[in-house]
Amino acid sequence: MVLLRPIPTLNALRATVRGFATAAQAGRRPREEGNISSIFTSLGANSVVLPERFAQLKRDLFREEMITSWNEVVDELEVVTEQVAEAGSNAIPRFSYADIRDGLSSEQEETIRKVGSVIIAGAVPPEEALGWKASVRSYTAENKPRVKGFPVDDPQVFEFYHTKAQIAARTHPDILNTQRILMSLWKGDSPDISMTTPISYFDRLRIRMPGDAQFALGPHVDGGSLERWEEPTFRAFYNSIFNGNWRQHNPFDADKRTEVIADLYHTPNQCTIFRPFQGWTSLSTTGPGEGTLRLLPFLPLSSAYILLRPFFRPPSSNPGSLKDWVPDLESTAFPGAVIGNTQELNPQTHPHLKLEKTMVPVPLVQPGDQVYWHCDSVHAVENVHAGKSDSSVFYIPAAPLTTRNADYLRDQRLAFTQGIPPPDFPGGEGESKNVNRASVDDAHTAEGRMALGFAAFPESIGASLAKKANSTLGL
């Protein structure tokens, strides 16, 4: 078995983070002010040399079976990367909302699991989505002196979380039902999880204008970086990869993922809850070349490569080679991983992925279409918006009710009522002084209010979980 003994200072970090996760209402430590750039080295966050303990971590985790796994993964990447480069955007599955509402076939489910992402078209009427965008623009105009975002001088990604339109979208019955269906791809037996009970995880919005080249997020994986190797519950999720059985890794194991700590360093923009799928809902007609999302569409294989990558380096005699890499157990390097930042990738740090041709843009989407990608999926944003109209989305991920997520939901609810940023995001006064921000009255239906944490969860989802969640929420 893989050694899982704590490395120096890790126990203290874990205890601190557990304290944040279970803090009493209003007791959660606020994060520093900032914007989306705070967590991306490529957008200006600081890059540092890792301390020596990370070299020791590699030695603790390494086992000989990894060499065979590494060579198998590299060989398979040679084939898969060429297939993806040829398929382009067609590698990303697209289904109509009617299709998934009536039930995904086993083949469709397997495609989503293998690719790690999916487009769902038609759940929200285009005119409704366009109305949401118009509402946000009015809100922006009304609160112009207090608008913040990235870039600072010309925001394309806004530090808005509490607009009426966002609440309407997050609680839209068909968006919630889409999330319920997709989350059911994850399997688990824990009584502390309900994968059929979506909750709302507040996130930002983007209105990216033609010509913008500043909001250029390179390939990355959200939800921590070094934590994947450093934090015991997180690396336990990847035990099959570390044990030399990478083909047995199950990216959709809910039981092993719910207790993961993805934020050891309490930095702005790190997700601290179990968020199976990240996602957005389109507010515009946007296609490739128009500042859209890019995805790496081979989830299990890319995860194995990323997790094994720190343990290997090219041969000294041929540093540019993609073949015959050797174990690296002396350096502190975890390529693309920085303390407190997200996991980033590029052709130099992760050459076998051939990112320059395998990061495929999302095909043409219409207002109201939804895009979801697994929380371990590599994704990016096109460097330049070369289109002629805005490329706009609400970031609306899919997250289930769990006992731990209920803690976050409680604190997010308090932030919502106060108009300050949600707990995982850069702090400050946020929208607390804005006019016409949302309230719970802007939610769709009783299910929507429940997803926001303002209505009790029924015992039909699981009596123990419902009681714990309702007690946490004071309902």
C-alpha positions, 0 to 999 in steps of 0.5 A, a space after each residue: 500500500 502507498 505510504 500515507 504518513 503525514 509530512 512535516 507541518 501537515 497535521 497542523 494544516 489539516 487541523 486548521 482547515 478542519 476548523 474552518 470547515 466546521 466553524 460556527 456560523 459567522 465564525 469562518 475566517 474571511 479571505 483576502 480581497 482580490 479577483 480570479 487572478 489571485 490563484 493563477 500563476 499565469 495571471 500574476 500570482 507568485 511562483 515559488 520554489 517548493 520547500 524540501 519537504 516536497 522532495 521527501 513527499 515524493 520519496 515517501 509515495 514512490 514505488 517501483 510499480 509507478 515506472 510501469 504505469 508511467 510507461 503505459 500512460 505515456 504510450 497510451 497518450 501517443 494514441 489518444 492525443 492524435 485521436 483527440 487532435 483529429 476529432 477537435 470539438 466533436 470529442 465533447 459529447 452534446 445531448 439535449 435536455 430532453 435526452 437526459 431528462 428521459 434517461 441517459 443510456 449506458 453508452 452515453 453515461 460511459 462517454 461522459 465518464 471517459 471524456 469528463 465533460 458534456 454539453 446540455 442544450 435546451 434546458 433554458 429558453 434562449 430568451 430567458 438566458 438573454 434576459 438574465 444577461 440584460 438584468 446583469 448589465 442593468 445591475 452593473 450600470 446601477 452600481 458602477 462605482 463599486 464594480 470589481 473584476 478582472 482585469 481591474 481596469 476593464 472587467 471581463 470576469 465580474 466579482 458578482 455573486 448576488 444578482 437577481 439573475 444569478 439567483 434565478 439561474 441557480 434555482 432554475 428547475 431544469 438547471 437543478 434537474 440537469 445537475 441531479 442527473 449528472 451527479 448521479 453518474 457519481 456512485 457512493 454508499 455513504 449516508 452522508 451524501 445525496 447525489 440527487 439533492 443539488 445545492 447552490 454553490 455561488 460563483 462569478 459571471 463572465 461577460 467577455 467582450 470582443 478583442 479581450 486578450 487579458 482573461 486568458 486562462 491556460 490549461 489548469 485543474 481547479 480545486 487545489 494543486 499540491 493538495 492532491 499529493 500532500 493531503 492524505 484524504 485527497 491522495 487517497 482518492 488516487 490510490 489506484 494510480 499511486 499503487 501502480 493500478 492506474 486503470 482501476 482509478 474511478 474518477 466518479 467515486 463519491 465516497 472517497 471524494 467527499 472528505 477531501 481537503 482541497 485548500 490547505 492554505 486558505 487562499 482566495 478562490 479555492 473550492 472547499 466543498 465537494 463539487 463533482 462538476 464545474 459548469 457554466 450556463 451560456 448567456 450568448 451565442 459563442 463558438 470556437 475562437 470567440 473567447 470560449 472554454 477549452 477542454 481536455 477530453 480524456 479524463 482518466 488518462 489525463 488524471 493518471 498522467 498529472 498524478 504521476 508526472 512529478 515522479 519523472 523527468 526526461 533523461 539528462 542526456 536528452 532533455 527534450 525527449 518524450 521517451 525514456 523518462 527516469 524517476 525524479 525523487 531528489 527535486 522538490 518539483 511538482 510541475 505546475 503546482 504552487 502552494 495556495 494556487 490552482 494546478 496549471 499545465 503547459 506544453 513544457 511542464 506536461 509535454 506528453 499531453 500535447 496540449 497545443 492540439 488536445 485542448 479543444 474548444 467547446 463547439 457553438 453554444 446558444 443562450 441557455 445551453 449548459 456545459 459541465 466538466 468533472 472537477 479533475 478535468 483540465 480546462 482553459 479559456 481561449 487566449 483571445 476573443 476574436 468574435 464580434 459579440 460578447 462571450 458570456 456565462 454564469 458559472 453554475 457548478 453542480 454540488 450535492 448535499 453532504 454533511 460537510 457541504 451543509 456547513 458551507 451552505 450555512 455560511 454561504 447563506 449568511 454571506 448572501 444575506 449580507 451581500 458579501 462574497 461567498 466563503 471560498 472567494 476573495 473577501 471584502 465588502 463585496 456587493 453589500 452596498 449595491 442596490 437591487 441585489 438579490 434576495 431569497 424571494 428571487 429563487 424559483 420554487 421551494 426546491 430552489 429555496 432549499 438549494 440556497 439553504 432557506 428551506 428544510 431538506 425532506 427526510 426522503 433524501 435520507 433521514 440521517 443526512 436531512 436531520 444533520 443538514 437541517 440542524 446545521 442550517 437551523 431549520 
